Amino acid sequence: MSRQNLSTFTLLIASLVLSYSTVIACSTYKVTVDGMTRYGMNYDTWFVKPRIWFETNGYGAAFTGANYQGGNDLTPQSGMNEYGLSFGTLAIPTPDGKSPTGKKQITSRSEYLKSILHSCKNIDEAKSFVEQYDHSSISNDVFIYIEPSGKYLVVEPYELIVGNENKYVLSNFCPSTITDFSIIKQRRYINGNAFLKNKIDTSLQFCKALSDTMHVCRSKIGDGTLLTSIWDLNNGNVHLYFYHEYSHQVQFNIKDELAKGNHFYDVASLFPPNAEFQKLKDFKTPMNSNAQDRFLLACLCLFVLSFPFFLIGYFRNRKGKYAGFKLLFSILSLCMVYYIFRLETEMAIFYFPSPYKSYQFGLLDIASYLPYLIALLMIPLLLINRNVLKESSWKKTSKFIFTANTAAYLILIALFSYWGFYNVF
């Protein structure tokens, strides 16, 4: 079976019985004083190849991003065009809503986001553009657009909000769904509002301090805010800060860069070496290691097979020797089908403290204790496996699958240790 077919099979099996949520981050703000507006974005992600690039087709624009969607299609996460219209995107839990009828479909997230800056000068034009499209296909995102006057547009999956306050902070939620903003627990949002409570300024130093206040640096491996961008909407400048380190900056002027034609810069190459960022790059997960990914897919196939195999074997001979372990392996295999699927699809598990706690409590929070259960069961399983191989009470096929499961669990324990799943203190 090819790797592509194996991945498709894996997702199909798991999706029959599972659903998943995601832990998300990012934060943004805009400040306006005396007709001057700056827009700041903290891009919190585990992608390790951030870029800033410049495109001259239509209205010239600069974009930043690090997420490749569809091969070489680098999707913009923030940006600004030559007229000072700026934007950013933040991930959100999928809200409830009904898809509108008669709207255009978004076939390419990247092209859609770029086309707004390439064809719109201000918020009114951006709103008219956005209203043509059905956003339900990108319902895990909220977008914000800001023009030099300070007027802004928040684009939710099912709502549009226009505002013109002189200061505005947004993180990973839909404002239209919040009736009491004091209940929001996202620390980056709370910090930003507290910073702006009794003061406001559009100087670079003020905005850098605000971005610093809202940045994320997680304790496990120091990951968090990959890229901070501060956009000067009136003068066409952008200041970049890399991997939540604010003593070094790189500045670009949009018009000067657009005069050079279409081009890009790898952000990491613009800054001095960063030990924390190198630690992030060196940390291997199924998302950036083919060997780990293939091993987990192989485990998933093994556990999908083991669940019915051992369950049937148990009911056929419930009084046989070690029959209880067949039932145990069957139940454990079903649990591991879910957990392995989540390891393949949920990046946050590898970076957040263990046992992992998701954005909203669910089955994954319970499954995150499986590494501890497997570690506790390992010694008795090894002893039983040795006895099963020595004796003739089990058939060869049962012995082979039992041993394959035991070997898989041993390797998984090693991987769980590497990923820090046992680092509870």
Secondary structure, 3 states (H helix, E strand, C coil): CCHHHHHHHHHHHHHCCCCCCCCCCCEEEEEEECCEEEEEEEEECCCCCCEEEEECCCCCEEEEECEECCCCCEECCEEEECCCCEEEEEECCCCCCCCCCCCEECCCHHHHHHHHHHHCCCHHHHHHHHCCEEHHHHCCEEEEEECCCCCEEEECCCCEEEECCCEEEECCCCHHHCCCHHHCCCHHHHHHHHHHCCCCCCCHHHHHHHHHHHCCECCCCCCEEEEEEEEECCCCEEEEEECCEEEEEEEEEHHHHHCCCCEEEEHHHHCCCCHHHHHHHHCCCCCCCHHHHHHHHHHHHHHHHHHHHHHHHHHHCCCCCCHHHHHHHHHHHHHHHHHHHHHHHCCHHHHCCCCCCCCCCCHHHHHCCHHHHHHHHHHHHHHHHHHHHHCCCCCHHHHHHHHHHHHHHHHHHHHHHHCCCCCCC
